[in-house]
Amino acid sequence: MKIEILEIARREYDEAKEFYETEQPGLGSQFKEQIRHSLLRIQQYPQAWPPERKEIRRYIVHKFPYKILYSIQADKIVVLAFAHLHRQPDYWIDRQK
């Protein structure tokens, strides 16, 4: 199943990666690798992770305080957000549409 990442989610990912890279050289690359691994797991087992809200599912990223919020559509998986676990928990809700 193909993964589509909303543009706003792509910006969240880019900002987080840049932040980690400025905090410690190489940490941004580690974040990128964890996200890549997470997306592959979601792609392989889209139903495996629990719902966060109705049909939106949540995957907790290992080693970083982020979750990936995604929706399973008929022919694709749509990533709505790369959300930090300790900030504004429901800011992404209006992206469901």
Gaussian input, Z-matrix of N, CA and C with variables (Angstrom, degrees):
# hf/3-21g

backbone

0 1
 N
 C     1     B1
 C     2     B2     1     A1
 N     3     B3     2     A2     1     D1
 C     4     B4     3     A3     2     D2
 C     5     B5     4     A4     3     D3
 N     6     B6     5     A5     4     D4
 C     7     B7     6     A6     5     D5
 C     8     B8     7     A7     6     D6
 N     9     B9     8     A8     7     D7
 C    10    B10     9     A9     8     D8
 C    11    B11    10    A10     9     D9
 N    12    B12    11    A11    10    D10
 C    13    B13    12    A12    11    D11
 C    14    B14    13    A13    12    D12
 N    15    B15    14    A14    13    D13
 C    16    B16    15    A15    14    D14
 C    17    B17    16    A16    15    D15
 N    18    B18    17    A17    16    D16
 C    19    B19    18    A18    17    D17
 C    20    B20    19    A19    18    D18
 N    21    B21    20    A20    19    D19
 C    22    B22    21    A21    20    D20
 C    23    B23    22    A22    21    D21
 N    24    B24    23    A23    22    D22
 C    25    B25    24    A24    23    D23
 C    26    B26    25    A25    24    D24
 N    27    B27    26    A26    25    D25
 C    28    B28    27    A27    26    D26
 C    29    B29    28    A28    27    D27
 N    30    B30    29    A29    28    D28
 C    31    B31    30    A30    29    D29
 C    32    B32    31    A31    30    D30
 N    33    B33    32    A32    31    D31
 C    34    B34    33    A33    32    D32
 C    35    B35    34    A34    33    D33
 N    36    B36    35    A35    34    D34
 C    37    B37    36    A36    35    D35
 C    38    B38    37    A37    36    D36
 N    39    B39    38    A38    37    D37
 C    40    B40    39    A39    38    D38
 C    41    B41    40    A40    39    D39
 N    42    B42    41    A41    40    D40
 C    43    B43    42    A42    41    D41
 C    44    B44    43    A43    42    D42
 N    45    B45    44    A44    43    D43
 C    46    B46    45    A45    44    D44
 C    47    B47    46    A46    45    D45
 N    48    B48    47    A47    46    D46
 C    49    B49    48    A48    47    D47
 C    50    B50    49    A49    48    D48
 N    51    B51    50    A50    49    D49
 C    52    B52    51    A51    50    D50
 C    53    B53    52    A52    51    D51
 N    54    B54    53    A53    52    D52
 C    55    B55    54    A54    53    D53
 C    56    B56    55    A55    54    D54
 N    57    B57    56    A56    55    D55
 C    58    B58    57    A57    56    D56
 C    59    B59    58    A58    57    D57
 N    60    B60    59    A59    58    D58
 C    61    B61    60    A60    59    D59
 C    62    B62    61    A61    60    D60
 N    63    B63    62    A62    61    D61
 C    64    B64    63    A63    62    D62
 C    65    B65    64    A64    63    D63
 N    66    B66    65    A65    64    D64
 C    67    B67    66    A66    65    D65
 C    68    B68    67    A67    66    D66
 N    69    B69    68    A68    67    D67
 C    70    B70    69    A69    68    D68
 C    71    B71    70    A70    69    D69
 N    72    B72    71    A71    70    D70
 C    73    B73    72    A72    71    D71
 C    74    B74    73    A73    72    D72
 N    75    B75    74    A74    73    D73
 C    76    B76    75    A75    74    D74
 C    77    B77    76    A76    75    D75
 N    78    B78    77    A77    76    D76
 C    79    B79    78    A78    77    D77
 C    80    B80    79    A79    78    D78
 N    81    B81    80    A80    79    D79
 C    82    B82    81    A81    80    D80
 C    83    B83    82    A82    81    D81
 N    84    B84    83    A83    82    D82
 C    85    B85    84    A84    83    D83
 C    86    B86    85    A85    84    D84
 N    87    B87    86    A86    85    D85
 C    88    B88    87    A87    86    D86
 C    89    B89    88    A88    87    D87
 N    90    B90    89    A89    88    D88
 C    91    B91    90    A90    89    D89
 C    92    B92    91    A91    90    D90
 N    93    B93    92    A92    91    D91
 C    94    B94    93    A93    92    D92
 C    95    B95    94    A94    93    D93
 N    96    B96    95    A95    94    D94
 C    97    B97    96    A96    95    D95
 C    98    B98    97    A97    96    D96
 N    99    B99    98    A98    97    D97
 C   100   B100    99    A99    98    D98
 C   101   B101   100   A100    99    D99
 N   102   B102   101   A101   100   D100
 C   103   B103   102   A102   101   D101
 C   104   B104   103   A103   102   D102
 N   105   B105   104   A104   103   D103
 C   106   B106   105   A105   104   D104
 C   107   B107   106   A106   105   D105
 N   108   B108   107   A107   106   D106
 C   109   B109   108   A108   107   D107
 C   110   B110   109   A109   108   D108
 N   111   B111   110   A110   109   D109
 C   112   B112   111   A111   110   D110
 C   113   B113   112   A112   111   D111
 N   114   B114   113   A113   112   D112
 C   115   B115   114   A114   113   D113
 C   116   B116   115   A115   114   D114
 N   117   B117   116   A116   115   D115
 C   118   B118   117   A117   116   D116
 C   119   B119   118   A118   117   D117
 N   120   B120   119   A119   118   D118
 C   121   B121   120   A120   119   D119
 C   122   B122   121   A121   120   D120
 N   123   B123   122   A122   121   D121
 C   124   B124   123   A123   122   D122
 C   125   B125   124   A124   123   D123
 N   126   B126   125   A125   124   D124
 C   127   B127   126   A126   125   D125
 C   128   B128   127   A127   126   D126
 N   129   B129   128   A128   127   D127
 C   130   B130   129   A129   128   D128
 C   131   B131   130   A130   129   D129
 N   132   B132   131   A131   130   D130
 C   133   B133   132   A132   131   D131
 C   134   B134   133   A133   132   D132
 N   135   B135   134   A134   133   D133
 C   136   B136   135   A135   134   D134
 C   137   B137   136   A136   135   D135
 N   138   B138   137   A137   136   D136
 C   139   B139   138   A138   137   D137
 C   140   B140   139   A139   138   D138
 N   141   B141   140   A140   139   D139
 C   142   B142   141   A141   140   D140
 C   143   B143   142   A142   141   D141
 N   144   B144   143   A143   142   D142
 C   145   B145   144   A144   143   D143
 C   146   B146   145   A145   144   D144
 N   147   B147   146   A146   145   D145
 C   148   B148   147   A147   146   D146
 C   149   B149   148   A148   147   D147
 N   150   B150   149   A149   148   D148
 C   151   B151   150   A150   149   D149
 C   152   B152   151   A151   150   D150
 N   153   B153   152   A152   151   D151
 C   154   B154   153   A153   152   D152
 C   155   B155   154   A154   153   D153
 N   156   B156   155   A155   154   D154
 C   157   B157   156   A156   155   D155
 C   158   B158   157   A157   156   D156
 N   159   B159   158   A158   157   D157
 C   160   B160   159   A159   158   D158
 C   161   B161   160   A160   159   D159
 N   162   B162   161   A161   160   D160
 C   163   B163   162   A162   161   D161
 C   164   B164   163   A163   162   D162
 N   165   B165   164   A164   163   D163
 C   166   B166   165   A165   164   D164
 C   167   B167   166   A166   165   D165
 N   168   B168   167   A167   166   D166
 C   169   B169   168   A168   167   D167
 C   170   B170   169   A169   168   D168
 N   171   B171   170   A170   169   D169
 C   172   B172   171   A171   170   D170
 C   173   B173   172   A172   171   D171
 N   174   B174   173   A173   172   D172
 C   175   B175   174   A174   173   D173
 C   176   B176   175   A175   174   D174
 N   177   B177   176   A176   175   D175
 C   178   B178   177   A177   176   D176
 C   179   B179   178   A178   177   D177
 N   180   B180   179   A179   178   D178
 C   181   B181   180   A180   179   D179
 C   182   B182   181   A181   180   D180
 N   183   B183   182   A182   181   D181
 C   184   B184   183   A183   182   D182
 C   185   B185   184   A184   183   D183
 N   186   B186   185   A185   184   D184
 C   187   B187   186   A186   185   D185
 C   188   B188   187   A187   186   D186
 N   189   B189   188   A188   187   D187
 C   190   B190   189   A189   188   D188
 C   191   B191   190   A190   189   D189
 N   192   B192   191   A191   190   D190
 C   193   B193   192   A192   191   D191
 C   194   B194   193   A193   192   D192
 N   195   B195   194   A194   193   D193
 C   196   B196   195   A195   194   D194
 C   197   B197   196   A196   195   D195
 N   198   B198   197   A197   196   D196
 C   199   B199   198   A198   197   D197
 C   200   B200   199   A199   198   D198
 N   201   B201   200   A200   199   D199
 C   202   B202   201   A201   200   D200
 C   203   B203   202   A202   201   D201
 N   204   B204   203   A203   202   D202
 C   205   B205   204   A204   203   D203
 C   206   B206   205   A205   204   D204
 N   207   B207   206   A206   205   D205
 C   208   B208   207   A207   206   D206
 C   209   B209   208   A208   207   D207
 N   210   B210   209   A209   208   D208
 C   211   B211   210   A210   209   D209
 C   212   B212   211   A211   210   D210
 N   213   B213   212   A212   211   D211
 C   214   B214   213   A213   212   D212
 C   215   B215   214   A214   213   D213
 N   216   B216   215   A215   214   D214
 C   217   B217   216   A216   215   D215
 C   218   B218   217   A217   216   D216
 N   219   B219   218   A218   217   D217
 C   220   B220   219   A219   218   D218
 C   221   B221   220   A220   219   D219
 N   222   B222   221   A221   220   D220
 C   223   B223   222   A222   221   D221
 C   224   B224   223   A223   222   D222
 N   225   B225   224   A224   223   D223
 C   226   B226   225   A225   224   D224
 C   227   B227   226   A226   225   D225
 N   228   B228   227   A227   226   D226
 C   229   B229   228   A228   227   D227
 C   230   B230   229   A229   228   D228
 N   231   B231   230   A230   229   D229
 C   232   B232   231   A231   230   D230
 C   233   B233   232   A232   231   D231
 N   234   B234   233   A233   232   D232
 C   235   B235   234   A234   233   D233
 C   236   B236   235   A235   234   D234
 N   237   B237   236   A236   235   D235
 C   238   B238   237   A237   236   D236
 C   239   B239   238   A238   237   D237
 N   240   B240   239   A239   238   D238
 C   241   B241   240   A240   239   D239
 C   242   B242   241   A241   240   D240
 N   243   B243   242   A242   241   D241
 C   244   B244   243   A243   242   D242
 C   245   B245   244   A244   243   D243
 N   246   B246   245   A245   244   D244
 C   247   B247   246   A246   245   D245
 C   248   B248   247   A247   246   D246
 N   249   B249   248   A248   247   D247
 C   250   B250   249   A249   248   D248
 C   251   B251   250   A250   249   D249
 N   252   B252   251   A251   250   D250
 C   253   B253   252   A252   251   D251
 C   254   B254   253   A253   252   D252
 N   255   B255   254   A254   253   D253
 C   256   B256   255   A255   254   D254
 C   257   B257   256   A256   255   D255
 N   258   B258   257   A257   256   D256
 C   259   B259   258   A258   257   D257
 C   260   B260   259   A259   258   D258
 N   261   B261   260   A260   259   D259
 C   262   B262   261   A261   260   D260
 C   263   B263   262   A262   261   D261
 N   264   B264   263   A263   262   D262
 C   265   B265   264   A264   263   D263
 C   266   B266   265   A265   264   D264
 N   267   B267   266   A266   265   D265
 C   268   B268   267   A267   266   D266
 C   269   B269   268   A268   267   D267
 N   270   B270   269   A269   268   D268
 C   271   B271   270   A270   269   D269
 C   272   B272   271   A271   270   D270
 N   273   B273   272   A272   271   D271
 C   274   B274   273   A273   272   D272
 C   275   B275   274   A274   273   D273
 N   276   B276   275   A275   274   D274
 C   277   B277   276   A276   275   D275
 C   278   B278   277   A277   276   D276
 N   279   B279   278   A278   277   D277
 C   280   B280   279   A279   278   D278
 C   281   B281   280   A280   279   D279
 N   282   B282   281   A281   280   D280
 C   283   B283   282   A282   281   D281
 C   284   B284   283   A283   282   D282
 N   285   B285   284   A284   283   D283
 C   286   B286   285   A285   284   D284
 C   287   B287   286   A286   285   D285
 N   288   B288   287   A287   286   D286
 C   289   B289   288   A288   287   D287
 C   290   B290   289   A289   288   D288

   B1=1.4500
   B2=1.5370
   B3=1.2966
   B4=1.4550
   B5=1.5358
   B6=1.3390
   B7=1.4611
   B8=1.5252
   B9=1.3224
   B10=1.4633
   B11=1.5251
   B12=1.3256
   B13=1.4670
   B14=1.5203
   B15=1.3275
   B16=1.4583
   B17=1.5277
   B18=1.3080
   B19=1.4657
   B20=1.5289
   B21=1.3051
   B22=1.4668
   B23=1.5330
   B24=1.3275
   B25=1.4706
   B26=1.5219
   B27=1.3171
   B28=1.4741
   B29=1.5373
   B30=1.3224
   B31=1.4790
   B32=1.5286
   B33=1.3356
   B34=1.4720
   B35=1.5236
   B36=1.3081
   B37=1.4605
   B38=1.5278
   B39=1.3258
   B40=1.4677
   B41=1.5295
   B42=1.3332
   B43=1.4707
   B44=1.5231
   B45=1.3255
   B46=1.4666
   B47=1.5217
   B48=1.3255
   B49=1.4677
   B50=1.5280
   B51=1.3248
   B52=1.4655
   B53=1.5203
   B54=1.3345
   B55=1.4567
   B56=1.5280
   B57=1.3267
   B58=1.4603
   B59=1.5247
   B60=1.3108
   B61=1.4672
   B62=1.5267
   B63=1.3426
   B64=1.4683
   B65=1.5340
   B66=1.3340
   B67=1.4608
   B68=1.5258
   B69=1.3148
   B70=1.4648
   B71=1.5245
   B72=1.3142
   B73=1.4673
   B74=1.5349
   B75=1.3220
   B76=1.4559
   B77=1.5221
   B78=1.3286
   B79=1.4628
   B80=1.5311
   B81=1.3321
   B82=1.4584
   B83=1.5216
   B84=1.3138
   B85=1.4679
   B86=1.5249
   B87=1.3239
   B88=1.4640
   B89=1.5305
   B90=1.3359
   B91=1.4615
   B92=1.5286
   B93=1.3235
   B94=1.4693
   B95=1.5255
   B96=1.3143
   B97=1.4660
   B98=1.5323
   B99=1.3306
   B100=1.4656
   B101=1.5244
   B102=1.3231
   B103=1.4654
   B104=1.5268
   B105=1.3241
   B106=1.4649
   B107=1.5272
   B108=1.3216
   B109=1.4641
   B110=1.5394
   B111=1.3129
   B112=1.4671
   B113=1.5233
   B114=1.3296
   B115=1.4636
   B116=1.5292
   B117=1.3197
   B118=1.4694
   B119=1.5310
   B120=1.3097
   B121=1.4765
   B122=1.5220
   B123=1.3338
   B124=1.4655
   B125=1.5290
   B126=1.3177
   B127=1.4657
   B128=1.5369
   B129=1.3131
   B130=1.4660
   B131=1.5284
   B132=1.3373
   B133=1.4677
   B134=1.5303
   B135=1.3066
   B136=1.4650
   B137=1.5282
   B138=1.3059
   B139=1.4742
   B140=1.5356
   B141=1.3112
   B142=1.4665
   B143=1.5268
   B144=1.2996
   B145=1.4655
   B146=1.5117
   B147=1.3239
   B148=1.4731
   B149=1.5331
   B150=1.3169
   B151=1.4669
   B152=1.5252
   B153=1.3123
   B154=1.4666
   B155=1.5258
   B156=1.3124
   B157=1.4561
   B158=1.5299
   B159=1.2949
   B160=1.4697
   B161=1.5251
   B162=1.3340
   B163=1.4710
   B164=1.5306
   B165=1.3098
   B166=1.4696
   B167=1.5239
   B168=1.3320
   B169=1.4600
   B170=1.5228
   B171=1.3318
   B172=1.4636
   B173=1.5250
   B174=1.3260
   B175=1.4612
   B176=1.5287
   B177=1.3146
   B178=1.4571
   B179=1.5302
   B180=1.3247
   B181=1.4669
   B182=1.5265
   B183=1.3203
   B184=1.4629
   B185=1.5257
   B186=1.3193
   B187=1.4634
   B188=1.5265
   B189=1.3148
   B190=1.4591
   B191=1.5287
   B192=1.3451
   B193=1.4725
   B194=1.5339
   B195=1.3134
   B196=1.4592
   B197=1.5146
   B198=1.3222
   B199=1.4503
   B200=1.5200
   B201=1.3216
   B202=1.4582
   B203=1.5191
   B204=1.3177
   B205=1.4592
   B206=1.5193
   B207=1.3184
   B208=1.4605
   B209=1.5255
   B210=1.3180
   B211=1.4511
   B212=1.5269
   B213=1.3150
   B214=1.4570
   B215=1.5325
   B216=1.3034
   B217=1.4632
   B218=1.5266
   B219=1.3227
   B220=1.4643
   B221=1.5260
   B222=1.3365
   B223=1.4631
   B224=1.5225
   B225=1.3395
   B226=1.4628
   B227=1.5223
   B228=1.3137
   B229=1.4608
   B230=1.5179
   B231=1.3270
   B232=1.4600
   B233=1.5268
   B234=1.3326
   B235=1.4596
   B236=1.5205
   B237=1.3391
   B238=1.4556
   B239=1.5165
   B240=1.3370
   B241=1.4609
   B242=1.5236
   B243=1.3192
   B244=1.4560
   B245=1.5234
   B246=1.3167
   B247=1.4601
   B248=1.5232
   B249=1.3324
   B250=1.4592
   B251=1.5213
   B252=1.3111
   B253=1.4588
   B254=1.5201
   B255=1.3286
   B256=1.4587
   B257=1.5276
   B258=1.3104
   B259=1.4656
   B260=1.5132
   B261=1.2932
   B262=1.4661
   B263=1.5239
   B264=1.2965
   B265=1.4612
   B266=1.5326
   B267=1.3118
   B268=1.4674
   B269=1.5260
   B270=1.3137
   B271=1.4637
   B272=1.5273
   B273=1.2904
   B274=1.4631
   B275=1.5282
   B276=1.3160
   B277=1.4682
   B278=1.5287
   B279=1.3216
   B280=1.4764
   B281=1.5284
   B282=1.2970
   B283=1.4727
   B284=1.5262
   B285=1.3091
   B286=1.4563
   B287=1.5200
   B288=1.2871
   B289=1.4617
   B290=1.4701
   A1=108.50
   A2=116.21
   A3=122.05
   A4=110.92
   A5=116.18
   A6=121.21
   A7=108.86
   A8=114.87
   A9=122.12
   A10=107.30
   A11=116.73
   A12=121.29
   A13=107.99
   A14=116.45
   A15=120.00
   A16=109.56
   A17=116.52
   A18=121.01
   A19=111.56
   A20=117.65
   A21=120.79
   A22=110.73
   A23=116.87
   A24=120.73
   A25=109.87
   A26=117.35
   A27=121.55
   A28=109.67
   A29=116.93
   A30=120.32
   A31=110.97
   A32=117.27
   A33=120.39
   A34=110.70
   A35=115.55
   A36=121.02
   A37=110.48
   A38=117.22
   A39=121.31
   A40=111.53
   A41=116.53
   A42=120.61
   A43=111.16
   A44=117.35
   A45=120.89
   A46=110.43
   A47=116.63
   A48=120.60
   A49=110.50
   A50=116.99
   A51=120.72
   A52=111.62
   A53=116.71
   A54=120.61
   A55=110.54
   A56=117.04
   A57=120.23
   A58=111.62
   A59=116.88
   A60=119.67
   A61=111.35
   A62=117.49
   A63=119.66
   A64=111.31
   A65=116.71
   A66=120.09
   A67=111.40
   A68=115.67
   A69=120.61
   A70=108.34
   A71=118.01
   A72=119.82
   A73=111.23
   A74=115.41
   A75=121.44
   A76=113.73
   A77=117.04
   A78=120.05
   A79=111.05
   A80=116.76
   A81=120.35
   A82=111.25
   A83=116.63
   A84=121.02
   A85=111.21
   A86=116.40
   A87=120.06
   A88=110.23
   A89=116.26
   A90=120.67
   A91=110.12
   A92=116.03
   A93=121.28
   A94=110.58
   A95=117.37
   A96=121.69
   A97=111.17
   A98=117.22
   A99=119.91
   A100=111.05
   A101=117.15
   A102=120.77
   A103=109.68
   A104=117.37
   A105=120.96
   A106=110.43
   A107=116.01
   A108=121.33
   A109=110.45
   A110=116.63
   A111=121.31
   A112=111.23
   A113=116.23
   A114=120.12
   A115=111.74
   A116=116.53
   A117=119.47
   A118=111.25
   A119=116.48
   A120=120.30
   A121=110.74
   A122=116.23
   A123=119.76
   A124=109.90
   A125=115.71
   A126=120.54
   A127=110.98
   A128=116.99
   A129=121.18
   A130=112.73
   A131=116.49
   A132=121.73
   A133=110.43
   A134=119.22
   A135=120.67
   A136=114.81
   A137=118.25
   A138=121.54
   A139=113.18
   A140=117.66
   A141=120.87
   A142=114.69
   A143=118.40
   A144=119.71
   A145=111.38
   A146=115.62
   A147=119.75
   A148=113.27
   A149=114.71
   A150=119.15
   A151=110.91
   A152=115.05
   A153=122.24
   A154=108.22
   A155=115.22
   A156=121.93
   A157=107.64
   A158=116.28
   A159=122.98
   A160=110.19
   A161=118.40
   A162=120.46
   A163=113.47
   A164=118.03
   A165=121.75
   A166=108.59
   A167=115.72
   A168=121.10
   A169=111.39
   A170=114.90
   A171=120.66
   A172=109.83
   A173=114.19
   A174=121.61
   A175=106.58
   A176=117.84
   A177=122.58
   A178=108.47
   A179=115.79
   A180=121.54
   A181=109.04
   A182=116.56
   A183=121.35
   A184=110.14
   A185=116.56
   A186=125.51
   A187=115.08
   A188=118.84
   A189=122.05
   A190=108.44
   A191=117.38
   A192=119.89
   A193=112.48
   A194=116.43
   A195=122.27
   A196=110.36
   A197=114.05
   A198=120.63
   A199=107.35
   A200=114.74
   A201=121.48
   A202=106.27
   A203=115.99
   A204=121.74
   A205=108.09
   A206=116.02
   A207=119.46
   A208=111.26
   A209=113.80
   A210=122.43
   A211=108.48
   A212=116.30
   A213=121.00
   A214=107.54
   A215=115.83
   A216=122.19
   A217=108.07
   A218=116.97
   A219=120.91
   A220=112.36
   A221=116.90
   A222=120.41
   A223=114.55
   A224=117.19
   A225=120.32
   A226=111.40
   A227=114.05
   A228=122.44
   A229=106.02
   A230=116.63
   A231=120.97
   A232=108.94
   A233=116.49
   A234=121.69
   A235=107.80
   A236=115.58
   A237=121.86
   A238=112.78
   A239=116.51
   A240=119.06
   A241=111.65
   A242=113.99
   A243=123.67
   A244=103.06
   A245=116.59
   A246=121.88
   A247=112.10
   A248=115.27
   A249=120.79
   A250=108.16
   A251=117.62
   A252=122.15
   A253=114.33
   A254=117.97
   A255=120.32
   A256=112.99
   A257=117.62
   A258=121.21
   A259=110.29
   A260=117.17
   A261=125.51
   A262=113.24
   A263=118.50
   A264=121.07
   A265=116.58
   A266=119.49
   A267=120.11
   A268=114.08
   A269=118.47
   A270=121.35
   A271=113.41
   A272=118.22
   A273=124.27
   A274=113.90
   A275=118.15
   A276=122.25
   A277=112.99
   A278=118.08
   A279=119.45
   A280=112.61
   A281=118.50
   A282=121.96
   A283=112.42
   A284=117.78
   A285=121.89
   A286=112.56
   A287=117.32
   A288=121.12
   A289=109.70
   D1=136.90
   D2=-178.57
   D3=-76.28
   D4=146.13
   D5=175.86
   D6=-107.22
   D7=128.90
   D8=175.16
   D9=-114.29
   D10=131.18
   D11=-179.99
   D12=-110.81
   D13=122.84
   D14=177.37
   D15=-59.22
   D16=147.18
   D17=-178.24
   D18=-57.96
   D19=-40.92
   D20=179.78
   D21=-64.76
   D22=-35.81
   D23=176.42
   D24=-69.37
   D25=-38.59
   D26=177.76
   D27=-60.09
   D28=-40.99
   D29=177.88
   D30=-64.90
   D31=-40.37
   D32=176.74
   D33=-59.01
   D34=-45.12
   D35=179.13
   D36=-61.22
   D37=-48.74
   D38=-179.38
   D39=-59.90
   D40=-43.37
   D41=179.48
   D42=-63.31
   D43=-42.55
   D44=179.74
   D45=-65.21
   D46=-43.27
   D47=179.81
   D48=-61.89
   D49=-43.95
   D50=178.00
   D51=-63.60
   D52=-41.44
   D53=178.42
   D54=-58.83
   D55=-49.69
   D56=-178.41
   D57=-63.92
   D58=-35.46
   D59=179.36
   D60=-68.02
   D61=-36.43
   D62=178.11
   D63=-73.70
   D64=-28.84
   D65=177.59
   D66=-68.72
   D67=-41.33
   D68=-179.63
   D69=-156.77
   D70=120.76
   D71=179.03
   D72=-54.30
   D73=131.86
   D74=-178.96
   D75=95.72
   D76=-21.57
   D77=-178.65
   D78=-69.36
   D79=-33.24
   D80=175.86
   D81=-62.71
   D82=-38.62
   D83=177.27
   D84=-66.52
   D85=-37.52
   D86=177.38
   D87=-65.44
   D88=-41.65
   D89=176.66
   D90=-60.44
   D91=-46.58
   D92=179.24
   D93=-57.22
   D94=-43.98
   D95=-179.10
   D96=-66.11
   D97=-40.11
   D98=178.17
   D99=-65.06
   D100=-40.32
   D101=178.29
   D102=-65.24
   D103=-43.86
   D104=178.58
   D105=-58.46
   D106=-47.04
   D107=178.73
   D108=-61.60
   D109=-42.59
   D110=179.97
   D111=-61.79
   D112=-44.70
   D113=-179.69
   D114=-65.11
   D115=-36.05
   D116=176.17
   D117=-64.18
   D118=-41.17
   D119=178.40
   D120=-65.25
   D121=-43.01
   D122=177.64
   D123=-60.83
   D124=-42.24
   D125=-179.54
   D126=-63.41
   D127=-39.32
   D128=-179.24
   D129=-73.70
   D130=-38.08
   D131=-174.61
   D132=-133.46
   D133=65.30
   D134=-172.98
   D135=-60.62
   D136=-29.08
   D137=-178.46
   D138=-85.81
   D139=-4.80
   D140=-171.01
   D141=-71.46
   D142=-23.09
   D143=-175.00
   D144=-104.21
   D145=149.45
   D146=-170.21
   D147=-72.58
   D148=155.87
   D149=174.83
   D150=-67.81
   D151=141.20
   D152=173.94
   D153=-92.85
   D154=-42.59
   D155=-178.27
   D156=-158.31
   D157=114.98
   D158=-177.14
   D159=50.43
   D160=-119.05
   D161=-175.89
   D162=-89.29
   D163=2.76
   D164=178.82
   D165=-86.44
   D166=124.90
   D167=-179.16
   D168=-102.91
   D169=161.66
   D170=-175.93
   D171=-128.49
   D172=132.73
   D173=174.09
   D174=-119.55
   D175=123.34
   D176=178.75
   D177=-85.39
   D178=123.88
   D179=-178.89
   D180=-76.02
   D181=133.27
   D182=178.77
   D183=-73.12
   D184=141.00
   D185=173.75
   D186=73.37
   D187=-6.31
   D188=178.74
   D189=-135.32
   D190=146.69
   D191=-177.13
   D192=-81.52
   D193=60.33
   D194=-179.16
   D195=-132.09
   D196=154.00
   D197=171.07
   D198=-128.60
   D199=150.11
   D200=176.29
   D201=-105.40
   D202=122.67
   D203=178.65
   D204=-103.08
   D205=127.19
   D206=-174.31
   D207=-144.76
   D208=159.46
   D209=179.19
   D210=-124.00
   D211=139.05
   D212=178.19
   D213=-95.53
   D214=116.83
   D215=177.80
   D216=-99.19
   D217=-178.53
   D218=-178.15
   D219=-60.86
   D220=-41.32
   D221=-174.44
   D222=-125.79
   D223=7.42
   D224=-178.59
   D225=-158.64
   D226=167.33
   D227=172.96
   D228=-111.00
   D229=127.51
   D230=-178.38
   D231=-108.31
   D232=119.78
   D233=176.81
   D234=-86.27
   D235=119.49
   D236=-178.23
   D237=-90.13
   D238=-32.59
   D239=-175.08
   D240=-162.05
   D241=149.28
   D242=165.05
   D243=-109.60
   D244=92.57
   D245=-168.99
   D246=-101.11
   D247=132.57
   D248=174.51
   D249=-68.66
   D250=138.17
   D251=-175.42
   D252=-70.77
   D253=-18.67
   D254=-174.02
   D255=-114.79
   D256=19.05
   D257=179.59
   D258=-131.92
   D259=143.53
   D260=174.01
   D261=18.58
   D262=83.67
   D263=-170.22
   D264=-59.85
   D265=-33.25
   D266=-174.09
   D267=-114.15
   D268=22.39
   D269=-176.65
   D270=-62.27
   D271=-23.65
   D272=-172.85
   D273=-88.07
   D274=-5.54
   D275=-171.04
   D276=-55.43
   D277=-38.64
   D278=-177.97
   D279=-69.74
   D280=-5.99
   D281=178.30
   D282=-81.49
   D283=-8.20
   D284=-176.63
   D285=-61.93
   D286=-27.04
   D287=-176.22
   D288=-82.24

